[in-house]
Amino acid sequence: MTRTRSKTERIMFTCGMVCALFFGVTTASSAMHIMEGYLPLNYCIIWGAICVPFFIAGLFSIKRTVIQHRKTLLLLVMMGAYVFVLSALKIPSVTGSSSHPTGTGLGAVLFGPAAMCVIGVIVLLFQALLLAHGGLTTLGANTFSMAIAGPFLAFGVFLICKKLRVPKSAGVFLAACLGDLFTYCVTALQLAVAHPSPVGGIAASLAEFLGIFAVTQIPLAVIEGLIAVVVIKALESYAKPELTELGYLGV
């Protein structure tokens, strides 16, 4: 029985990867997260320094998972692949950046937001080196928006939904959707602070970036929420013991 479930999980994951990769490669790919060289060096250093304590906390979180929930390591690896593929889908938006799903909201629901910081750094590093998607100097800024701010909000939204006894699937949808949107609110703020408008300053620049992002990001956030629900429903069917061990299906 265990062998059958494992085989089914692999098939399900492979199909999901193929679908996500299909959508990723059929969209325009000329833009990035925040691309290399688009932020002044001092901002790159500041954002990188802010990410350090979250990254350390993430390492401890993953260590606890390895020790206490070893059976869930396959799910953790799958979340890393899920984030990598989903966030590789990119639609040009603001000059020097792009709109795309993040995938970190679902991971935050299952493993907590701290673990997503480590996964996010790995994903962003590989994307910068292998796909020219993002950059090394902007790694800290991209990490903070996609792998810290978004996951922490998604985790908080899911906890609130749980307290209010909202159905789990609805909670997952809201967590993934709002976590995605918050990621881009933070990205817009990062760009606005680094590139304030000559007329109106940071506030005017922020309003402009948010307005441009909204055109592509709101539909993508809704799509990410729906994908997260489909994935979690599949996991509830084929990885129920692992979800129970993580506390997602706890009483």
VOGU-3710 file (C-alpha; in Angstrom, 3 decimals, decimal comma):
1> mtrtrskter> 0,000/0,000/0,000  2,838/2,351/0,828  4,483/1,615/-2,514  1,264/2,454/-4,399  0,828/5,751/-2,575  4,414/6,770/-3,250  4,057/5,959/-6,931  0,825/7,941/-7,124  2,447/10,915/-5,409  5,310/10,878/-7,908
11> imftcgmvca> 2,904/10,745/-10,830  0,789/13,553/-9,368  3,845/15,723/-8,723  5,276/15,112/-12,194  1,988/16,107/-13,818  1,876/19,267/-11,720  5,449/20,142/-12,674  4,702/19,639/-16,376  1,586/21,835/-16,217  3,354/24,589/-14,307
21> lffgvttass> 6,366/24,448/-16,615  4,077/24,596/-19,645  2,438/27,777/-18,438  5,832/29,180/-17,460  7,508/28,737/-20,817  4,551/29,938/-22,857  4,567/33,400/-21,298  6,944/36,225/-22,104  10,225/35,924/-20,244  12,001/39,215/-20,759
31> amhimegylp> 11,557/40,457/-17,207  12,664/39,243/-13,775  12,024/39,555/-10,019  13,978/42,729/-9,259  16,774/42,390/-11,763  20,516/42,636/-11,272  21,766/46,187/-10,812  18,326/47,773/-10,539  18,708/48,673/-6,834  21,478/50,905/-5,436
41> lnyciiwgai> 24,174/48,957/-3,582  23,260/50,377/-0,163  19,670/49,139/-0,531  20,926/45,705/-1,584  23,047/45,494/1,566  20,217/46,670/3,834  17,678/44,188/2,455  20,237/41,407/2,663  21,012/42,213/6,309  17,294/42,248/7,187
51> cvpffiaglf> 16,929/38,735/5,727  19,754/37,173/7,784  17,831/36,531/11,067  14,872/35,105/9,127  17,218/32,792/7,231  18,797/31,562/10,479  15,346/30,967/11,979  14,453/29,040/8,825  17,472/26,772/9,195  16,385/25,896/12,740
61> sikrtviqhr> 12,818/25,325/11,528  13,962/22,906/8,832  16,245/21,172/11,334  13,237/20,593/13,606  11,318/19,187/10,662  14,170/16,796/9,866  14,291/15,592/13,478  10,599/15,559/14,418  8,812/14,997/11,124  11,233/13,048/8,967
71> ktllllvmmg> 8,399/11,475/6,974  7,446/14,908/5,652  10,802/15,613/3,988  9,415/14,518/0,618  6,716/17,169/0,941  9,332/19,793/1,842  11,355/18,935/-1,251  8,174/19,031/-3,332  7,416/22,509/-1,962  10,848/23,660/-3,091
81> ayvfvlsalk> 10,206/22,366/-6,611  6,696/23,866/-6,545  8,052/27,303/-5,622  10,843/27,082/-8,213  8,553/26,192/-11,117  5,635/28,437/-10,184  7,793/31,517/-9,589  9,557/30,956/-12,921  6,326/31,967/-14,672  6,924/35,605/-15,485
91> ipsvtgsssh> 4,939/38,340/-17,189  6,704/41,686/-17,808  5,256/44,376/-15,566  7,229/47,304/-14,092  10,549/48,029/-15,817  13,191/46,051/-13,952  10,676/43,651/-12,417  7,864/41,261/-13,330  4,639/39,669/-12,197  4,493/35,959/-11,436
101> ptgtglgavl> 3,056/33,530/-8,861  5,289/32,841/-5,878  4,231/29,440/-4,522  5,505/30,296/-1,035  2,049/30,761/0,518  1,191/27,058/0,374  4,594/26,123/1,780  4,081/28,551/4,668  0,731/26,925/5,483  2,336/23,477/5,674
111> fgpaamcvig> 5,821/24,144/7,077  5,593/27,628/8,566  6,935/30,909/7,149  10,488/30,580/8,481  11,210/27,453/6,430  10,060/29,288/3,306  12,858/31,814/3,760  15,495/29,110/3,273  13,617/27,547/0,371  13,101/30,988/-1,156
121> vivllfqall> 16,808/31,845/-0,980  17,721/28,554/-2,677  15,079/29,045/-5,381  16,024/32,667/-6,043  19,733/31,819/-6,136  19,242/29,040/-8,676  16,910/31,189/-10,769  19,435/34,031/-10,808  22,317/31,738/-11,780  20,551/29,377/-14,189
131> lahgglttlg> 17,661/31,378/-15,640  18,868/34,997/-15,328  15,643/35,529/-13,379  16,401/38,044/-10,636  19,939/38,847/-9,562  22,666/38,228/-7,005  22,895/41,818/-5,733  19,081/41,974/-5,443  18,851/38,571/-3,762  18,146/40,145/-0,360
141> antfsmaiag> 15,332/42,364/-1,653  13,740/39,523/-3,614  14,068/37,193/-0,632  12,375/39,653/1,699  9,392/40,218/-0,586  8,839/36,671/-1,879  10,235/34,443/0,870  9,591/36,461/4,055  6,821/39,054/3,722  4,512/36,930/1,556
151> pflafgvfli> 4,844/33,690/3,575  4,409/35,418/6,944  1,221/37,122/5,779  -0,036/33,874/4,209  0,630/31,987/7,462  -1,165/34,675/9,477  -4,168/34,633/7,134  -4,401/30,847/7,407  -4,242/30,967/11,225  -7,014/33,593/11,319
161> ckklrvpksa> -9,159/31,473/8,993  -8,514/28,465/11,223  -9,565/30,413/14,328  -12,743/31,538/12,550  -13,427/27,929/11,492  -13,276/28,829/7,810  -13,083/25,675/5,616  -9,466/24,626/5,100  -9,620/24,906/1,316  -10,923/28,482/1,598
171> gvflaaclgd> -8,180/29,280/4,108  -5,514/27,892/1,753  -6,935/29,914/-1,137  -6,929/33,159/0,842  -3,452/32,487/2,256  -1,890/31,791/-1,153  -3,758/34,608/-2,891  -3,139/37,329/-0,303  0,448/36,181/0,305  1,094/36,599/-3,412
181> lftycvtalq> -0,460/40,070/-3,477  1,459/41,166/-0,389  4,709/40,056/-2,007  4,105/42,532/-4,783  3,023/45,299/-2,458  6,412/44,919/-0,757  8,210/44,760/-4,117  6,442/47,952/-5,195  7,538/49,617/-1,945  11,131/48,487/-2,469
191> lavahpspvg> 11,153/49,941/-5,971  9,448/53,153/-4,837  11,961/53,748/-2,033  14,893/53,127/-4,372  13,410/55,135/-7,259  11,174/57,909/-5,887  9,247/60,034/-8,335  10,728/63,513/-9,015  7,210/64,839/-8,476  5,501/63,355/-5,413
201> giaaslaefl> 8,399/61,333/-4,042  8,030/57,795/-2,671  4,232/57,980/-2,281  3,657/58,887/-5,925  6,131/56,260/-7,088  4,492/53,617/-4,881  1,034/54,414/-6,239  2,366/54,136/-9,779  4,110/50,808/-9,189  1,085/49,334/-7,393
211> gifavtqipl> -1,212/50,461/-10,184  0,929/48,846/-12,867  1,424/45,645/-10,864  -2,311/45,304/-10,206  -3,103/44,705/-13,891  -1,145/41,451/-14,017  -0,754/40,485/-10,370  -4,377/40,342/-9,189  -5,387/37,692/-11,770  -2,172/35,762/-11,070
221> aviegliavv> -2,834/35,843/-7,323  -6,309/34,383/-7,833  -4,858/31,682/-10,110  -2,187/30,860/-7,512  -4,872/30,526/-4,850  -6,807/28,086/-7,027  -3,673/26,068/-7,830  -2,854/25,872/-4,105  -6,327/24,481/-3,386  -5,947/21,842/-6,123
231> vikalesyak> -2,528/20,814/-4,778  -3,683/20,622/-1,156  -6,736/18,566/-2,151  -4,455/16,121/-3,955  -2,156/15,952/-0,934  -5,137/15,317/1,357  -5,920/12,264/-0,774  -2,421/10,867/-1,280  -0,309/12,233/1,596  -2,773/12,267/4,489
241> peltelgylg> -0,331/10,778/7,075  2,251/13,455/6,282  -0,292/16,280/6,512  -1,528/14,887/9,819  2,025/14,748/11,162  2,545/18,399/10,158  -0,643/19,353/12,021  -2,538/20,489/8,933  -5,159/17,761/9,400  -5,058/17,854/13,196
251> v> -8,246/18,028/15,228
//
